Every structure is written in structure tokens, then in C-alpha cells.
């Protein structure tokens, strides 16, 4: 369906033409017509599907073509789970309101509260906000909510994951106009928390599903490599980031220390890199994202803080150095590439430690994959299932036990790869029975080097109890 075919304000059609957008994406084609006729919406869509315009265009059309139902407070309220996503939504909105009489404002945590109150007293027609800070303004009665005609929840599932359920309910109750439209967007609708929230705030909604969270973009090429150990992962990562065929890359790791270490080391290898993690101060995070989006770095090493919301069109490579614990997070991670019709590659490095997470992903998607081997970087690990019938010589830790222990976050049975921990007492009756075995050549893995390569040293950590 073409934008020109919509019954929509001329200014908005001109804006789409200026962006050279002629054909609507699937989520836009299915969502906008229902939004224009006043329906509540519950929409499940993949990242990078064009959902932001799917709600901004009908929202702007209503404000440009109808009188306000109330003069009290903003007419439209858009909630996003993170500062980064809210800022991206606001940037698109600023483009649409340019040259009109519609004013918009952005309210985020970590910024001066009193300055925000001054901006809100100017009564902007549209307010983009994160739920935590908006709840603060609701409590402080900085402005009135009862004139809100359209309430948009972008990435509602993510807001619920972040613990904003009570905040969303409070905002819903405050924005209580009887003619209010509510549009809920989520990665999935088949989630108990999302279903409960939908039932609480939506009125006879039109449900639209454009691929659930376990669906993969057709524009993303997935590649899986089996790895023996950290040295093997390091060699594969260095090979991937040394290739000239990607614009920018995001590498996901488990801990903030690893992001900082690798960003520094790859920068020293003349591959400009930045680190991003959840414990950074907000101003520092904003600076990193801005630098990366402007192309000042080739690679962004990050924890899952960047797995959602960031819309970086030049990212053509995503690497899962450490696999996520939840299969759903894998989809959110790789969704940072292959956006807006661009092609992207998502590469996952699967070691014994990652095997259980990998199996969960395959079970969710009900599929099998073929592992890719790079000549010269072959390994011995073939996956736990493939090792079941492998004859074990008794030298070293059994690969099945090694993989299971690693996946559960336990320390390795292998003394050459283990982090030192409590030493198990030997049995008095059978000395040596519980002693740590030596590494052999027939344990199903490539031998572990005693020292990591000098240019990229990476230390594996137990991250089960680490808070990002």
C-alpha cells in the first residue's frame, strides 16, 4: 500500500515524499487505517519494521485535522522504555511537526526536573517521555493528564520487564478522557503481562501481529560458529572485525569490564571502538551513542543495555560474543542490524558455556541450523548432542560435563581454564578420586593455550550474580 493512497493530511504525505518513502511497511499498512478511524490497537511487530511511523502519522493527522477535546495538558502522550528510544521517537516527531502549529516536548529521567516543569507549562500538544520520569511529574502535579486524546505505549513488553507496570497503570488512570485512543506496541502479544496490561487499558482493541518475537528478519543473515574456548572465540572475533565488508558492528558481551577492555584493545589495533554499559552515567551513555551514530567508531562493545531501542542504520554486523541467557533477548540483539530494508549479518559464537542458551533459542524457534567453519579457525567442539556417542578416553574433563557445568555458570573442571575457587576435599578412602584431571588431547576440545594473545586479552567471568 502506498502513502499517497491514505486519507491523510497533505503535510504528512509531503513529509513521506521528502524522505523518499512511497510504500508502507506491513505494520504501517495494517495499523494506520485502524488508527485513523479511532480504534484502540494492540500491535506485535518486529524491531526495525517501521512501527514508529505507524503511530506517529495517524497521531499527527488527528492533531492537524481536529480540535482539541480539552485545553488541559497535552493532547498526545508517547511512552518509551528507555531514554535512547524516546530520543529517537522525538527526533522523528520533530521532523513531522516542522512547519506546523503543533509543538512537542521530551521528558526524560536524569535531566533537570524544574526545567522540565517550565517546558510542560507551555502546554505542548505532544509529549514523549519515559514512564519513570513521567510518574514523577504526575506525582508532583506538574501538568494535567486529563486532556490526553492519544496514549501510545512503545515497546510495552520492555517497559513491563523494567518494572513499570504500576507506573503505566497510574498514567492510564490519570489520562482518563473517555474518548482517548490507546495504541500498544510490543514485540509479542502472547505474554501474560502484556495481555493483562492490554485488558486493563485498551477498549475493544484491534489486534495486529506482524511476526512474533521469535521471528527473524528476512534481511538478517544468521551465522553460527562453534568455539572450543575463549582463545578460539577471540580468534574468530578478531577475524570478523578485521574484514572490510561491514559498515559498523555491535558486539554483545556479558560484563561491563569486558566491554571496556575490548574497546581499548581493539582501538589500539586501529579498529576504532567504544564501550557501552548500564552502569555508565547517563551523560556518558548519551555521548557514546552519539559518537557511534555519527560514525566516530567502527565497533561498539556493549552489554544488553543497547539490545533494545537503538536505531542505528549503519550497523551491518552484530556479534554475540556471549550468548544471552534468554532466547528472546537474542532476537532483540540481532534486531540492531537489518533495519529499514538494509541487509545485516548476525554472528553467534557458541562455546560449551553457551550451549544451553543456544538450545533454548533453537527450541523457541523450532529449527535447526548449520554451523559455519572458517578455514584455519576450525575447532573440535561439535555441540553436546554430537558428543554423546563420542568415546571418552578418561583423560581430562568429559566434554558433556564440561559443557553442562559451564552453561550452569559453574567453574570449569579443567584446571588450565578454571578460575580458582574452593578446593574440593579428596575422599579419605579413595585418594585422588576427586582430584582435578589434567587436560588431554582426546577430550573433544582444542587444547587451551596458557596465555591469551597479547593484543586482545579477554578474561572469562562468572556473571550469574552480576548486576548491569
C-alpha positions in Angstrom: 0.0 0.0 0.0 1.3 3.5 -0.9 1.3 6.5 1.4 -0.3 8.5 -1.4 -3.4 6.3 -1.1 -4.1 7.2 2.6 -6.7 9.7 3.6 -4.1 11.7 5.5 -3.1 15.3 5.9 -1.2 16.8 3.0 1.7 17.9 5.1 2.3 14.3 6.2 2.3 13.0 2.7 4.8 15.6 1.7 7.0 14.6 4.6 7.0 11.0 3.4 7.7 12.1 -0.1 10.6 14.2 1.2 12.0 11.0 2.9 11.5 9.1 -0.4 9.1 6.8 1.4 6.4 5.6 -1.1 5.4 2.1 0.0 4.3 1.4 3.5 5.8 -1.4 5.5 3.5 -4.2 6.6 2.9 -2.9 10.1 2.1 0.6 8.7 -0.3 -0.7 6.1 -2.2 -2.8 8.7 -2.1 -0.3 11.6 -2.6 3.2 10.2 -6.1 2.6 8.7 -7.5 1.3 12.0 -5.8 4.2 13.9 -7.3 6.8 11.6 -10.9 5.6 12.3 -10.4 5.8 16.1 -9.7 2.2 17.1 -7.6 1.1 20.1 -4.7 -1.0 18.9 -2.6 -3.9 20.2 0.2 -4.5 17.8 3.0 -7.1 17.8 5.8 -6.2 15.4 9.5 -7.0 14.9 12.1 -4.3 15.5 13.0 -2.2 12.5 9.6 -2.8 11.0 8.6 0.9 10.8 6.3 0.9 13.8 7.3 4.4 14.9 5.8 6.0 11.8 2.9 3.6 12.2 1.7 5.6 15.2 3.3 9.0 14.6 1.5 9.5 11.3 -2.1 8.9 12.5 -1.3 10.8 15.7 -0.2 13.8 13.7 -3.2 13.5 11.3 -5.6 13.7 14.2 -3.9 16.7 15.8 -3.7 18.6 12.4 -7.3 17.9 11.4 -9.4 18.1 14.6 -9.9 20.4 17.5 -8.6 19.6 20.9 -11.1 17.8 23.2 -9.7 19.8 26.2 -7.3 22.7 26.8 -5.9 20.9 29.8 -2.4 19.4 29.2 -1.0 17.7 26.1 -3.2 16.0 23.5 -0.9 13.1 22.9 1.4 11.1 25.1 4.1 8.7 23.9 5.8 6.4 26.4 9.1 4.6 25.6 11.1 2.3 27.9 14.5 3.9 27.5 16.0 7.4 27.0 17.6 6.2 23.8 14.3 5.1 22.2 12.4 8.1 23.5 15.0 10.4 21.9 14.8 8.6 18.6 11.0 8.9 18.6 11.3 12.6 19.4 13.7 13.1 16.5 11.2 11.6 14.0 8.4 13.6 15.6 10.3 16.9 15.3 10.6 16.3 11.6 6.9 15.7 11.2 5.9 18.8 13.3 8.2 21.1 11.4 6.3 23.9 9.7 3.1 23.2 11.6 1.5 24.7 14.7 2.0 21.5 16.7 4.5 21.7 19.5 6.2 18.7 21.2 8.4 18.2 24.3 10.7 15.5 25.6 10.7 14.4 29.3 13.5 12.1 30.4 15.0 11.0 33.7 18.4 12.3 34.6 17.6 15.8 33.4 16.7 18.9 35.4 13.2 18.5 36.8 12.4 22.2 37.2 13.4 22.9 33.6 11.0 20.2 32.5 8.2 21.8 34.5 8.8 25.1 32.7 8.6 23.3 29.4 5.4 21.5 30.4 3.7 24.7 31.4 3.9 25.8 27.8 1.4 23.1 27.1 2.9 21.2 24.2 0.5 19.2 22.1 2.6 16.1 22.1 4.8 14.8 25.0 7.4 12.0 24.6 8.5 10.5 27.9 9.9 7.6 29.8 7.4 6.2 32.4 9.5 6.7 35.5 10.1 10.5 35.0 6.5 11.0 33.8 5.3 9.4 37.0 7.4 11.8 39.0 5.6 14.7 37.2 2.3 13.1 37.8 3.0 12.9 41.5 4.2 16.5 41.5 1.2 17.6 39.5 3.4 19.4 37.0 0.7 19.3 34.5 -2.8 17.8 33.9 -3.2 14.5 32.1 -7.0 14.5 31.6 -6.8 16.1 28.1 -4.8 13.3 26.6 -6.6 12.1 23.4 -4.0 9.5 22.3 -1.8 7.4 24.6 1.0 5.4 22.9 3.0 2.6 24.6 6.0 1.8 22.5 7.7 -1.5 23.4 5.2 -2.1 26.2 6.8 -5.5 26.9 10.1 -3.9 27.6 8.5 -1.3 30.0 6.9 -4.2 31.9 10.3 -6.0 32.0 11.8 -2.9 33.6 9.2 -2.9 36.3 7.0 0.0 35.1 3.6 -1.9 35.4 2.4 0.3 38.3 3.6 3.5 36.6 1.7 2.6 33.4 -1.5 1.9 35.3 -1.1 5.2 37.2 -0.6 7.1 34.0 -3.6 5.3 32.4 -5.8 6.3 35.3 -4.6 10.0 35.2 -5.1 10.2 31.4 -8.7 9.3 31.8 -10.6 11.1 28.9 -13.4 8.9 27.8 -12.6 9.5 24.1 -9.0 8.6 24.4 -7.4 6.3 21.9 -4.7 3.9 23.2 -2.1 2.2 21.0 0.0 -0.5 22.5 3.1 -1.8 20.6 5.1 -4.8 21.7 7.5 -7.5 20.4 4.8 -10.0 21.3 1.2 -10.1 22.4 1.5 -13.7 23.7 2.8 -12.7 27.0 0.9 -12.9 30.3 2.0 -9.4 31.5 1.3 -7.8 28.1 -2.1 -9.5 28.0 -3.0 -8.2 31.5 -1.9 -4.7 30.6 -3.9 -4.7 27.3 -7.0 -5.9 29.1 -6.6 -3.1 31.7 -6.0 -0.1 29.4 -7.5 -1.0 25.9 -11.1 -0.8 24.8 -12.1 -3.4 22.2 -8.7 -3.2 20.5 -7.9 -4.2 17.0 -5.1 -6.8 17.4 -2.4 -6.9 14.7 0.5 -9.3 14.7 3.4 -8.8 12.3 5.7 -11.6 13.3 6.2 -12.6 16.9 9.3 -12.1 18.9 10.8 -15.4 17.8 10.5 -14.4 14.1 13.7 -13.5 12.3 14.0 -10.7 9.8 14.4 -11.8 6.2 17.0 -9.1 5.9 19.3 -10.7 8.6 21.7 -13.4 7.7 22.4 -15.5 10.8 25.7 -17.3 11.2 26.7 -19.7 14.0 30.3 -20.7 14.9 31.2 -23.5 17.4 34.0 -22.5 19.6 36.2 -24.5 21.9 37.2 -21.9 24.5 37.8 -18.2 24.9 41.0 -18.1 22.9 39.1 -19.6 20.0 36.3 -17.0 20.4 38.9 -14.3 20.4 40.5 -15.5 17.2 37.1 -15.6 15.5 36.1 -12.2 16.7 39.4 -10.7 15.5 38.8 -12.3 12.1 35.3 -10.9 11.9 36.2 -7.4 12.9 39.2 -7.3 10.5 37.0 -7.8 7.5 36.3 -4.8 5.3 32.8 -5.7 4.3 30.8 -4.2 7.2 30.0 -0.6 8.0 29.7 -0.7 11.8 29.4 -3.6 14.2 27.9 -4.1 17.7 29.5 -6.8 19.8 27.5 -8.1 22.8 29.3 -9.3 25.9 28.3 -10.3 29.4 30.0 -7.8 31.6 30.9 -4.1 31.5 34.6 -4.9 32.3 34.8 -6.9 29.1 33.3 -4.1 27.0 35.8 -1.6 28.3 38.8 -3.9 27.9 38.0 -5.0 24.4 37.1 -1.5 23.3 40.5 -0.3 24.4 42.4 -3.2 22.9 40.7 -3.0 19.5 41.2 0.7 19.4 44.9 0.0 19.9 44.7 -2.3 16.9 43.5 0.6 14.7 39.8 -0.5 14.8 38.1 2.5 16.4 35.9 1.1 19.2 33.6 2.3 22.0 32.2 0.7 25.2 28.7 1.0 26.4 27.2 -0.5 29.6 24.4 0.1 32.0 26.4 1.4 34.9 27.6 4.5 32.9 26.3 7.9 33.9 23.5 9.0 31.6 25.5 11.8 30.1 28.3 9.4 29.3 26.0 6.9 27.7 24.5 9.6 25.6 27.9 10.7 24.4 28.9 7.2 23.4 25.7 6.6 21.5 26.0 10.0 19.8 29.7 9.3 18.8 28.8 5.8 17.4 25.8 7.1 15.5 28.0 9.8 13.9 30.4 7.2 12.7 33.3 8.1 15.0 33.8 4.4 15.9 33.7 1.2 13.8 32.7 -1.1 16.7 30.5 -0.8 19.8 31.2 -3.3 22.6 28.1 -3.4 24.8 26.1 -5.3 27.3 22.4 -5.8 26.8 21.7 -2.2 27.6 21.8 -1.5 23.9 19.8 -4.5 22.8 16.6 -2.5 22.5 15.6 0.8 21.2 18.7 1.9 19.4 18.0 2.6 15.7 21.4 2.7 14.0 21.0 2.3 10.3 24.7 1.8 9.6 25.1 -1.3 11.8 25.6 -4.2 9.3 27.1 -6.7 11.7 26.1 -7.9 15.2 28.2 -10.4 17.1 27.0 -12.4 20.1 30.4 -13.0 21.8 28.5 -14.1 24.9 25.1 -15.6 24.2 22.1 -14.1 26.1 20.6 -16.1 28.8 17.0 -15.6 27.4 16.2 -16.7 23.9 14.0 -13.6 23.4 17.0 -11.3 24.1 18.7 -12.9 21.1 16.0 -11.5 18.8 16.3 -8.1 20.3 20.1 -8.1 19.9 20.3 -9.1 16.3 17.4 -6.7 15.5 20.1 -3.9 15.7 21.0 -4.8 12.2 19.0 -5.4 9.0 16.9 -2.3 9.7 14.8 -0.2 7.2 15.3 -2.7 4.4 19.1 -2.9 4.8 20.9 -6.2 4.8 22.7 -7.3 8.0 24.7 -10.2 9.4 24.3 -11.7 12.9 27.1 -13.9 14.1 26.9 -16.0 17.2 29.9 -17.7 18.9 28.8 -20.9 20.6 31.1 -22.4 23.2 30.2 -25.2 25.7 29.3 -22.4 28.2 26.7 -21.1 25.7 25.3 -24.4 24.6 22.2 -24.5 26.9 21.3 -20.9 25.9 21.7 -21.9 22.2 19.5 -25.0 22.7 16.8 -22.7 24.2 16.9 -20.5 21.2 16.5 -23.4 18.8 13.6 -24.8 20.8 11.8 -21.4 20.8 12.3 -21.1 17.0 11.7 -24.8 16.3 14.5 -25.0 13.8 17.9 -26.4 13.2 21.0 -24.6 11.9 24.2 -25.4 10.1 27.4 -24.3 11.8 29.9 -22.3 9.8 33.6 -23.1 9.8 36.3 -20.6 8.8 39.3 -22.2 7.3 42.2 -22.1 9.7 40.0 -21.5 12.7 38.4 -24.9 13.0 37.6 -26.3 16.4 37.0 -29.7 18.0 33.8 -28.9 19.8 30.8 -30.1 17.8 28.0 -29.5 20.2 26.8 -31.5 23.2 24.4 -33.8 21.2 27.1 -34.6 18.7 29.5 -35.6 21.5 27.1 -38.1 23.2 28.4 -41.1 21.3 32.0 -40.0 21.3 34.3 -42.4 23.0 35.8 -40.8 26.1 39.4 -41.9 27.0 39.1 -40.7 30.6 41.8 -38.0 30.1 40.6 -34.6 31.3 37.1 -33.5 32.0 34.3 -35.2 29.9 33.1 -32.7 27.3 29.4 -33.2 28.4 30.2 -32.5 32.0 32.4 -29.5 30.9 29.6 -28.0 28.8 26.9 -28.6 31.4 29.0 -27.0 34.2 29.9 -24.0 32.1 26.3 -23.5 31.0 25.1 -23.5 34.6 27.7 -20.9 35.5 29.9 -23.3 37.4 33.7 -23.2 37.4 35.4 -25.4 34.9 36.5 -28.9 35.8 39.6 -28.2 33.8 42.5 -26.7 35.9 44.0 -24.9 32.9 40.8 -23.0 32.1 39.2 -22.7 35.5 39.0 -19.7 37.7 40.4 -20.6 41.1 37.7 -21.4 43.7 37.1 -23.6 46.7 39.1 -26.8 46.5 37.0 -29.9 47.0 38.3 -32.3 49.6 39.5 -35.6 48.5 37.9 -38.8 49.7 39.9 -40.3 52.5 39.1 -43.8 51.3 39.8 -43.2 47.6 42.5 -40.5 47.4 42.7 -38.8 44.0 39.1 -39.7 43.0 38.0 -36.0 43.1 41.3 -34.5 42.0 41.2 -32.1 39.2 42.1 -34.0 36.0 44.8 -32.9 33.5 43.9 -31.6 30.1 44.2 -34.3 27.4 44.1 -34.2 23.7 41.0 -36.5 23.4 38.5 -34.5 25.5 36.6 -33.2 22.4 38.1 -29.7 22.6 41.1 -28.0 21.1 43.9 -27.5 23.6 43.7 -24.4 25.7 46.6 -22.0 25.3 48.2 -21.0 28.5 48.1 -17.3 27.7 45.7 -15.2 25.6 47.0 -13.3 22.6 48.8 -10.1 23.7 46.7 -7.8 21.5 43.3 -9.0 22.7 43.3 -10.4 26.3 39.9 -11.4 27.5 39.1 -12.9 30.9 36.0 -15.1 31.3 33.9 -14.2 34.3 31.1 -15.8 36.2 28.3 -13.3 35.5 25.3 -15.1 37.2 25.2 -12.6 40.0 26.5 -9.5 38.2 24.1 -6.6 38.1 24.3 -4.4 35.0 
